[in-house]
Amino acid sequence: GELNVKDLTRILGQSQPRISRHLRLLNEAGLIERFREGTWVYFRLADGGAADGVRRLLTDHVSAGDPERVRDRERAEAVKRERADKAQAYFRTHAAEWDRIRAMHVSEAAVETAMREALGDGPFELLVDLGTGTGRVLELFADRVRRGVGLDINQAMLAYARDRLEHAGHAHCQVRQGDLYNLPLADGCAGAVVIHQVLHFLDDPGRAVAEACRLLAPAGRLLIVDFARHQLEFLREEFAHQRLGFAEQQVNDWLRQAGLTTLGVRHLSPPGEDAQERLTVSIWLASRPEQPGARNQAKRHLEMGAT
């Protein structure tokens, strides 16, 4: 799990200066990872290397029934329950709004099935989910990635996503605070990047697409999911949508300008006669650079036209 200094002082019953000193030493030794989220700093065990050896050593030599270990575990569970309660409260506050929008387009299950078909089986060394929100995209692709990182600017949503992933047992997936226009990740680090229902909230979506493309390794894949162009003005007024969906060519142009090749686009239109009150979900798949045979494979995944 991921804990901050305040959490650790409550769990271990030690002073903040003492906890901070030990965290600094562990971080310098490469045994833990440190990352900032607003005014908070979180820590987690590092992946691989010496950290795995230390983890095994402690597990082998400290009895699960040791009184101090039992006490620490109980306190840690209490801290996590408190954090989960706060995250759930935020989610409940906004659930009705999200449900209203979901009712206007095809089911989430249909969208998620199309997303998995489009991106492919992987496995991907690193998948980055931009604007991760509830962490659902990381959960959706958890079985196809060695490591997943979700980035979001909203701390309340990060708390919810962190709790969700932990309860689902996806320890290889993490969430971090980050600006979509200035991502805290290296060039070419990701085998796959996903931007799911995020661009319509941004004042400069093309810039966010370019920044996402920067993360892609050679042959890496970018999956964009958003609404097709529509005229539902109330989404701008009541739900803070900056853009009323996107034309297919507009997104294709952003991808081309960033050096990617669009492999396919799929449109998922909802049933119903009143098209003006419905939202079509569009899925773009792009790659850097295009590999031999990739276009044909992608077209099989993304058959053109509405379904």
C-alpha positions as CSV (number, residue, x, y, z in Angstrom):
1,G,0.0,0.0,0.0
2,E,0.9,3.7,-0.1
3,L,1.1,5.7,3.1
4,N,2.1,9.2,4.1
5,V,4.0,10.4,7.2
6,K,0.9,11.1,9.1
7,D,-0.4,7.6,8.4
8,L,2.8,6.1,9.6
9,T,3.0,8.1,12.8
10,R,-0.5,6.8,13.7
11,I,0.3,3.2,12.8
12,L,3.7,3.0,14.5
13,G,3.1,5.3,17.4
14,Q,6.3,7.2,16.8
15,S,7.1,10.9,16.3
16,Q,7.0,12.6,13.0
17,P,10.8,13.5,13.0
18,R,11.8,9.9,13.7
19,I,9.5,8.6,11.0
20,S,10.8,11.1,8.5
21,R,14.4,10.3,9.2
22,H,13.9,6.6,8.7
23,L,11.9,7.2,5.5
24,R,14.7,9.3,4.2
25,L,17.3,6.6,4.9
26,L,15.1,3.9,3.3
27,N,14.5,6.1,0.2
28,E,18.3,6.8,-0.2
29,A,18.9,3.0,0.0
30,G,16.4,2.4,-2.8
31,L,14.0,0.3,-0.6
32,I,11.0,2.7,-0.9
33,E,9.6,5.1,-3.5
34,R,8.6,8.6,-2.6
35,F,6.1,10.8,-4.6
36,R,4.3,14.1,-3.9
37,E,0.6,14.6,-4.2
38,G,-0.3,18.2,-3.4
39,T,1.0,19.0,0.0
40,W,1.3,15.4,1.0
41,V,4.2,13.0,0.3
42,Y,3.4,9.3,-0.1
43,F,5.7,6.3,0.3
44,R,5.5,2.7,-0.9
45,L,7.9,-0.3,-1.1
46,A,10.1,-0.1,-4.2
47,D,9.6,-2.8,-6.9
48,G,12.2,-5.4,-7.5
49,G,15.9,-5.4,-6.5
50,A,17.0,-5.1,-2.9
51,A,13.4,-4.2,-1.8
52,D,12.1,-7.7,-2.7
53,G,14.9,-9.3,-0.7
54,V,14.2,-7.1,2.4
55,R,10.5,-7.9,2.1
56,R,11.2,-11.6,2.0
57,L,13.6,-11.3,4.9
58,L,11.1,-9.6,7.1
59,T,8.3,-12.0,6.2
60,D,10.4,-15.0,7.0
61,H,11.8,-13.7,10.3
62,V,8.9,-11.8,11.9
63,S,6.1,-14.0,13.0
64,A,2.6,-13.1,11.8
65,G,1.4,-13.5,15.3
66,D,4.0,-11.1,16.8
67,P,2.1,-8.7,19.1
68,E,3.7,-5.6,17.6
69,R,3.1,-6.8,14.1
70,V,-0.6,-7.5,14.9
71,R,-1.0,-4.1,16.5
72,D,0.6,-2.3,13.5
73,R,-1.6,-4.3,11.1
74,E,-4.8,-3.4,13.0
75,R,-3.8,0.3,13.0
76,A,-3.0,0.2,9.3
77,E,-6.4,-1.3,8.5
78,A,-8.1,1.4,10.6
79,V,-6.2,4.1,8.7
80,K,-7.1,2.6,5.3
81,R,-10.8,2.3,6.3
82,E,-10.9,5.9,7.3
83,R,-9.3,6.9,4.0
84,A,-11.7,4.6,2.0
85,D,-14.7,6.2,3.8
86,K,-13.6,9.7,2.7
87,A,-13.1,8.5,-0.9
88,Q,-16.5,6.8,-1.0
89,A,-18.2,9.9,0.3
90,Y,-16.7,11.9,-2.6
91,F,-17.8,9.3,-5.1
92,R,-21.4,9.2,-3.7
93,T,-21.6,13.0,-4.0
94,H,-20.9,12.9,-7.8
95,A,-22.4,9.5,-8.6
96,A,-25.8,10.9,-9.7
97,E,-24.1,13.3,-12.2
98,W,-22.1,10.5,-13.7
99,D,-25.1,8.2,-14.0
100,R,-27.1,10.9,-15.9
101,I,-24.4,11.1,-18.6
102,R,-23.9,7.3,-18.7
103,A,-27.6,6.9,-19.5
104,M,-27.1,8.9,-22.7
105,H,-24.6,6.6,-24.4
106,V,-23.9,2.9,-24.9
107,S,-23.2,0.8,-21.8
108,E,-19.9,1.0,-20.1
109,A,-19.5,-2.8,-20.7
110,A,-19.7,-2.3,-24.4
111,V,-17.2,0.6,-24.4
112,E,-14.8,-1.4,-22.2
113,T,-15.0,-4.5,-24.4
114,A,-14.2,-2.3,-27.5
115,M,-11.3,-0.7,-25.6
116,R,-9.7,-4.1,-24.8
117,E,-10.2,-5.3,-28.3
118,A,-8.6,-2.2,-29.7
119,L,-5.5,-2.0,-27.5
120,G,-4.7,-5.6,-27.9
121,D,-3.4,-8.3,-25.5
122,G,0.0,-6.9,-24.8
123,P,1.5,-7.6,-22.5
124,F,2.6,-4.0,-21.9
125,E,5.6,-3.2,-19.8
126,L,4.1,0.1,-18.7
127,L,0.6,1.4,-19.3
128,V,-0.2,5.0,-18.4
129,D,-3.8,6.2,-17.8
130,L,-4.2,9.9,-18.1
131,G,-7.0,11.5,-16.1
132,T,-7.4,8.2,-14.3
133,G,-10.4,9.3,-12.2
134,T,-11.7,6.2,-10.4
135,G,-8.9,4.0,-11.6
136,R,-11.3,1.9,-13.7
137,V,-9.0,1.9,-16.8
138,L,-6.1,0.5,-14.7
139,E,-8.4,-2.1,-13.4
140,L,-9.6,-2.9,-16.9
141,F,-6.1,-3.6,-18.2
142,A,-4.5,-4.9,-15.0
143,D,-4.2,-8.4,-16.5
144,R,-2.3,-7.1,-19.6
145,V,0.4,-4.9,-18.0
146,R,3.5,-5.5,-15.9
147,R,3.0,-2.0,-14.3
148,G,0.2,0.6,-14.6
149,V,0.4,4.2,-13.6
150,G,-2.7,6.5,-13.4
151,L,-2.3,10.3,-13.3
152,D,-4.9,12.8,-12.2
153,I,-4.9,16.3,-10.8
154,N,-7.8,15.7,-8.4
155,Q,-6.7,14.4,-5.0
156,A,-10.1,13.2,-4.0
157,M,-10.4,11.0,-7.1
158,L,-6.8,9.7,-6.5
159,A,-7.8,8.7,-3.0
160,Y,-10.8,6.8,-4.4
161,A,-8.7,5.1,-7.2
162,R,-6.0,4.1,-4.7
163,D,-8.5,2.4,-2.4
164,R,-10.2,0.7,-5.4
165,L,-7.0,-0.7,-6.8
166,E,-5.8,-1.9,-3.4
167,H,-9.0,-3.7,-2.7
168,A,-8.9,-5.3,-6.1
169,G,-5.4,-6.7,-5.4
170,H,-3.7,-4.8,-8.2
171,A,-0.4,-3.9,-6.4
172,H,1.3,-3.4,-9.7
173,C,-1.0,-0.4,-10.5
174,Q,-0.4,2.9,-8.9
175,V,-1.9,6.4,-9.1
176,R,0.0,9.7,-8.9
177,Q,-0.9,13.4,-9.1
178,G,0.1,15.0,-12.3
179,D,-0.7,17.7,-14.8
180,L,-1.8,16.4,-18.2
181,Y,0.0,19.2,-19.9
182,N,3.3,18.5,-18.1
183,L,3.4,14.9,-17.2
184,P,6.0,13.7,-14.7
185,L,7.2,10.8,-16.8
186,A,10.1,10.3,-19.2
187,D,10.0,10.4,-23.0
188,G,9.3,7.0,-24.5
189,C,8.6,5.3,-21.2
190,A,5.2,3.7,-22.0
191,G,4.1,0.8,-24.2
192,A,0.5,2.0,-24.0
193,V,-1.2,5.3,-23.0
194,V,-5.0,5.6,-22.5
195,I,-7.0,8.9,-22.4
196,H,-10.5,7.9,-21.5
197,Q,-13.3,10.5,-21.4
198,V,-10.9,13.3,-20.4
199,L,-10.3,15.5,-23.4
200,H,-13.7,17.2,-23.4
201,F,-12.9,18.6,-19.9
202,L,-9.7,20.4,-21.2
203,D,-9.3,23.8,-22.6
204,D,-6.4,22.7,-24.9
205,P,-7.0,19.0,-25.7
206,G,-4.6,19.0,-28.6
207,R,-1.7,19.9,-26.3
208,A,-2.7,17.1,-23.9
209,V,-2.7,14.6,-26.9
210,A,0.8,15.8,-27.9
211,E,2.1,15.3,-24.3
212,A,0.6,11.8,-24.2
213,C,2.3,11.0,-27.5
214,R,5.6,12.0,-25.9
215,L,5.4,9.1,-23.5
216,L,5.1,6.4,-26.2
217,A,8.0,4.1,-26.8
218,P,8.6,2.9,-30.4
219,A,5.6,0.8,-31.5
220,G,3.7,2.1,-28.4
221,R,0.0,2.5,-28.7
222,L,-2.3,5.4,-27.8
223,L,-6.0,4.7,-27.1
224,I,-8.3,7.8,-27.0
225,V,-11.9,7.4,-25.9
226,D,-14.3,10.4,-26.0
227,F,-17.5,11.7,-27.3
228,A,-18.1,12.4,-31.0
229,R,-19.2,15.9,-31.9
230,H,-22.6,16.7,-30.5
231,Q,-24.8,19.7,-29.6
232,L,-25.8,19.1,-26.0
233,E,-25.0,22.5,-24.6
234,F,-26.2,21.6,-21.1
235,L,-23.1,19.4,-20.7
236,R,-21.0,22.6,-21.0
237,E,-23.2,24.5,-18.6
238,E,-23.9,21.8,-15.9
239,F,-21.0,19.4,-16.2
240,A,-18.0,21.7,-17.0
241,H,-17.4,20.1,-20.5
242,Q,-15.1,22.5,-22.3
243,R,-15.7,20.8,-25.7
244,L,-18.9,19.3,-27.1
245,G,-17.1,16.2,-28.4
246,F,-14.7,15.9,-31.2
247,A,-14.8,15.3,-35.0
248,E,-12.9,12.3,-36.1
249,Q,-10.5,14.3,-38.4
250,Q,-9.7,16.7,-35.6
251,V,-8.3,14.0,-33.4
252,N,-6.6,12.4,-36.4
253,D,-4.8,15.7,-37.1
254,W,-3.6,16.0,-33.5
255,L,-2.2,12.5,-33.7
256,R,-0.5,13.1,-37.1
257,Q,1.1,16.3,-35.8
258,A,2.5,14.4,-32.9
259,G,4.1,11.9,-35.2
260,L,1.7,9.0,-34.7
261,T,-0.3,7.0,-37.3
262,T,-4.0,6.5,-36.7
263,L,-4.6,2.8,-37.0
264,G,-8.4,2.9,-36.8
265,V,-11.4,4.7,-35.4
266,R,-14.6,3.1,-34.1
267,H,-17.9,4.8,-33.2
268,L,-20.3,3.3,-30.7
269,S,-23.8,4.9,-31.2
270,P,-26.5,4.2,-28.7
271,P,-29.9,2.8,-29.7
272,G,-32.9,5.1,-29.9
273,E,-34.6,7.4,-32.4
274,D,-33.8,10.7,-30.7
275,A,-30.2,11.1,-31.8
276,Q,-30.0,14.7,-30.6
277,E,-30.3,13.5,-27.0
278,R,-27.8,10.7,-27.4
279,L,-24.0,10.6,-27.2
280,T,-21.8,8.6,-29.6
281,V,-18.6,7.2,-28.0
282,S,-15.6,7.3,-30.4
283,I,-12.4,5.3,-30.0
284,W,-9.2,6.2,-31.7
285,L,-6.2,3.8,-31.8
286,A,-2.8,5.2,-32.9
287,S,0.8,4.0,-32.9
288,R,4.4,5.2,-33.0
289,P,5.7,4.2,-35.4
290,E,3.5,2.0,-37.4
291,Q,4.9,-1.6,-37.5
292,P,4.5,-4.0,-40.5
293,G,1.0,-5.4,-40.4
294,A,-0.2,-3.2,-37.6
295,R,-2.7,-1.4,-39.7
296,N,-4.4,-4.6,-40.9
297,Q,-4.5,-5.9,-37.3
298,A,-6.0,-2.7,-36.0
299,K,-8.6,-2.6,-38.6
300,R,-9.8,-6.0,-37.5
301,H,-10.1,-4.7,-34.0
302,L,-11.7,-1.4,-35.0
303,E,-14.2,-2.0,-37.8
304,M,-15.2,1.3,-39.2
305,G,-18.7,2.7,-38.7
306,A,-21.2,2.8,-35.9
307,T,-22.4,-0.2,-34.1
